Amino acid sequence: MSNQKAALQQLARDFAAVIPGVDQEAEHDRWDPGIGPFEEEKQLEMILDELAEGPRPGHIETEEQYPDSRKRCDLVITGDGFRMPIEAKLLRFRRDNGNIDPNMYKSVFSPFPERSSSSLLTDSRKLYESGFGLPAGLLGLYYEKDREEYDQLTADRIAEKFQQDVSFWYDIGIETVTIERFEGLRHQHFGHGAVIGWILRDE
């Protein structure tokens, strides 16, 4: 196993380990209590703050500028002889009230880059073509409804589909390296989930 793969697995494991604790303290002034309803940027901030209270998985930098553009990468892990960029995305296909969020599918699986936003899929191509080099990582914060009626909305199926889509659209080498589950969250529709890690590499 490569150092980068092991580092990504450990990062996902550490994220999953602290999410239930963050959930117990997370209060939203509009939505039901818990970490699930918060937006992606705030969730990452709360998780990293919690990790900072104990041992961190290597050195983590945030909002690092891409070498070849003004865009910023969510996370960069520095380990023994490597620096690995990681883009993170919230994978939450339901709203606070339990209804399907029609915009979330696009924010994960759309292959078409837009001026104002990017999907996790287009992030994979951005990472692959960036000056950071490979391997690079992708991290999905996935929340699943209890007794979800759509069989396709499980961490394993989402991980598999995303891997297939990256290969289909961009012919990029990708591997699902970990699915780290968490449970016992307070929100009725975001009660459990997983942190999914993918690694991009040269074929």
Disulfide bonds with the S-S distance in Angstrom:
none
